[in-house]
């Protein structure tokens, strides 16, 4: 903003910012918010620092966060189910559900190799149902290495499947898997843009995960 306008004038005109033409106490020559007088450049720096701090805190408290999320999902299971059912009944909810289901089916088709043991896969799904009947809790069949992730694409094979409490599975949100490298952000499921340096690391992780799954599948076939 190059036009100088006082806070009173900006407020009278219904504007969100004003500009004095003078630097703030931190040396920024920037517009300021009418509501708080805060320098916009200072606000950007504060938000950037907060974001870095939150990411560092999440990295240090990953296990604690997972436990809290699982507990919250378990405690609010009925309320979440009611909210989800109400939303799925709306036109937007039906559209999103259908799109998600189509994407999931496509991912399963791409991730299911010809050598996948369908009988063993079905047995794992039956085990999840039996656990639900025995414990009274919701159980999902979890892909240890997610099918849809920014970093890796796991296989739909017995070696990559396991029954898991629904709350724990939902807390993963396609962002985490066992032995996930520490430098990867566990809150990014579908980033819009990835740096070239990160892409190389993601490709390496993907290749390693596929090799592990295929090796475990080979061992399963030999044992059978």
Steps between C-alpha positions, in 0.01 A plus 500: 500500500658827389216742584525642849176479693444538873338237716199724562448559127540131418254408775248754373525352150456146629854396401695226677841669475657842530844629406707768671803497274719442804677177602370299795710438811659202322590702192227377264362756257163334476129559539335435837174344608229750590362269769825442691759745362727198444747524212405255223864400441543431871183290494634289211828439684315403818279251318803350324682458833188348657474249216862390543450474875185289464673264256791455742262436790305240300823322408606484866157390626391264221413208729317723748292651219413156362378384842291816548347470154414133549340580838298784349376285212396226743324742737312676221420203280120536517505878451735465201282229350187716534673802349643295212162341427330841491767644273498200264127557451563846352573545126857612575551207734377247243721651230811488721421146615459376142822671391691354795361152433600521134850614588531221757389235250748629244779496759416143600507388136840659443640366827381139463762295310410186307672282758293636793345220707127583497421221748750633753370855450142387564617321818642827636169677436316216678739538793408869525129411508559237769691752711207742473259229616729395784599844633201711402739755352532616140785332310641591159735314270798732494759533226825516697656698215217728374354448153463874452770723640727783397803283564426134430235274345470166679371175351164336565654170607480293822847612613378863499164438671406472866188540716522826695260687732308746288599802710869416468470445125318831447769685696759390241318696228716354219795692646692244705640151483742289702867599461399827336810725466504767769555789257167447322200707611240268653219747440537525124281254313473669161740797461436716195866544413814316608858619478738306272718401795194364682383310194821298494450404864134410433594283203759319712246442778244378247746258340608365837141451615407313182805276532411418862142413407607286206761318709243428771256378236765266359564362847127453548471302175797279592357431844162412347 
